[in-house]
Amino acid sequence: YKFAKPGEKPDATRDYVFIYLLKGSEAAKAWDKFYKKKEKYLEKGVTVKGCASYVGSDNYPYPVGIVVDEVTAE
């Protein structure tokens, strides 16, 4: 998924990060739950925790990617 600041719909790759969820994991189930009600979370957003790494190359600067372990919301 592309992950952006709450309320924004960025177009450029420098304006978002990629998040990766393992299908069937607790994080993926939590993400699906929040995503179904995304309008409720547009202003404050959700919090993801995981391992971040750079997924770009020397030729094209992709943003950071996060392999998500946990998804929560206020």
BELQUI-V863117 format. One record per residue. SS is DSSP state (h for helix, s for strand, l for the rest). PHI is phi in degrees with one decimal (999 if undefined). PSI is psi as a letter, one per 40 degrees, with the letter a starting at -180 (NA if undefined). Layout:
BEGIN
ss	phi	psi
SS	PHI	PSI
SS	PHI	PSI
END
This chain:
BEGIN
ss	phi	psi
l	999	i
s	-90.6	h
s	-116.9	h
l	-127.3	i
l	-62.9	i
l	-53.1	h
l	82.9	e
l	-104.5	i
l	-126.5	g
l	-71.3	i
l	-105.9	d
l	-80.8	i
h	-62.6	d
h	-73.8	e
h	-96.7	e
l	-148.2	i
s	-121.7	i
s	-89.1	h
s	-118.2	i
s	-122.0	h
l	-122.2	h
l	-76.7	h
l	-55.1	h
l	87.6	e
l	-75.1	i
h	-60.5	d
h	-63.6	d
h	-65.9	d
h	-64.6	d
h	-64.5	d
h	-59.2	d
h	-59.7	d
h	-61.9	d
h	-71.1	d
h	-65.0	d
h	-63.1	d
l	-116.5	f
h	-59.1	d
h	-59.3	d
h	-66.5	d
h	-106.1	e
l	-61.0	d
l	-77.5	d
l	-94.9	d
l	78.7	a
l	-123.7	i
s	-110.5	h
s	-118.4	i
s	-127.1	i
s	176.9	a
s	-99.4	h
s	-97.0	i
s	-149.8	i
s	-82.1	h
l	-110.5	e
l	-86.2	a
l	-139.0	i
l	-66.6	d
l	-87.4	d
l	-144.5	h
l	-81.5	g
l	-65.6	i
l	-75.7	a
s	-70.9	i
s	-113.0	i
s	-121.4	h
s	-87.1	h
s	-84.2	h
s	-105.8	d
s	-150.7	h
s	-129.7	h
s	-138.6	i
l	-143.2	i
l	-73.4	NA
END
